Amino acid sequence: MVVISSKRKTSVARAHAEKGSGKIMVNSSSLDIYQPELLRDYIKEPVLLADGLVDLSKINISVNVYGGGVSGRSDAIRSAIARALIDYTKNEVLLKKYIDYDRRLIVNDVRQTEEHKPSQSNKGPRHKRQKSYR
């Protein structure tokens, strides 16, 4: 059994890969019912890339994700699944394929939103009062 975690913005995903029957679960429900559908296809990318290199019918992957919004969560899930497959199979060809396709599958994207500055609570981090010349 392999346990891998991944982060994106404020989302954290933990993936457990173990011998099984090919199920992929996200927060105790099947990936096939994950919403929105566009992000479901985005999450399935590491599985589709690994299809010819790894026998996915013998691996169960369970992902628990919390924090953040839908986009950050889907990025964290996607990265956790890719890392779990690599750690479980120890396949160097798969690692190279993931890096060539999209490096963010393996390496965390560490960008964060900029914090709001004092006295600009809801306007944004760099908002200034508009200057008037007349």
N, C-alpha and C positions, 0 to 999 in steps of 0.2 A: 504494500500500500504506500502511496506517495501523497504527501500533503504539500500543496504549493499555494502561496498567496500572491496577489497582484493588486496594485492600486492605480487609480486614475482619479484626479481631482480629489474629492472627498469620499469616493467609493472604495470599498475594500472587498475583494472576492477571494474566497478560500476554496480551492479545488482538491478533491480527494479522488485519486485514480486507483482502481483495484481490479482484480480479475473478476469478470462477470459476463453479462450477456449483451453488452453494447448499448446500455441505457445512458442517456445524458440528462441529468436532473439539475434544475436551477431552483433553489429555495424549495425543495421537496416537491416540485411539480415538473413535468416533462418539458424539455426544451421546445417540443412541437407546439405547445400552447402559449409560449412566451409572447407577450405583446410589447410593443408594436411589431408588426410582421417584418418591416424593413430592417429593424435592429436584430430580429431573430436570424435573418439571413446573414447579417454582419457577424453575429456570434458564431454561426456555423462555418465560417471561412477556415479556421484551423482544422476542423474535422474534414472538410472537403479536400484540403491540401494534403492531408495525411492519408487519404483513402487508399492510394496505391502502395504506400510504403509501410503501413501498419495495419494489422488485422483488428479493426475497430469493433468487430462483433465479439471480441473476448475481453473488452475493457469497459468497465462502468466508470463514469465520471459524475461526481456529485459536486455542485458548486453552491456555496452559501455566499450571498452578497448583501451588503448593507451600506447605507449612507449614499449621499449624492442623488443625482437625477438619473433619468433613463439613459442618457448618452454616456455619462461617466460610468454607470453600472455596466452597460454593454461592453465598453472598452475593457473594463476590469475583468469581466467574465471571459471575454475572448482571449485576453492575455493569460489568464489563469489556466484555461483549457489547453492552450498551446504549450505552456510550460509543463503542465502535468503530463501531457503526452510525451514530451521530450524526456522528462525525468523517468517516466515509467518504462519507456522503450529503450532508452540510451542510444537513440538513433541519430548519428551525426549527419546523415544525408537529409533527414527531416529538419534538423536544426538549420542547415544551410538553406534549405528550401524556404523555410519560414523567414529567415533574414533577407533572402533575395526578394521575397514577395512583399513583406512589410516588416521592418525592423521593430516596430512597436508591438509586434506579437510577443517578442522575447524581452525587450528592454522597456522598463516603465517610462511613461511620458510624465516627467516631473513638473511640467508647467502648472502653476496655480493662478487663480484669479488674484488680482491686486487688491489689497485691503483698502477700505475707505479711510480717508484722512479725517482728522478731527474737524468739526464744524461743517462737515459735508455729508451728514449721515446717510441720506438717501439719494444723493445726486450722482455719486460715482467717485472713484478715487482721485481723479484729476480735474474735477469740475471747478471752475472759477467763475466769479461774477463777471458778466459781460461788461466790457469797458465802453463808455460812451464819451465821445469827444465834443458833444454839443450840449 
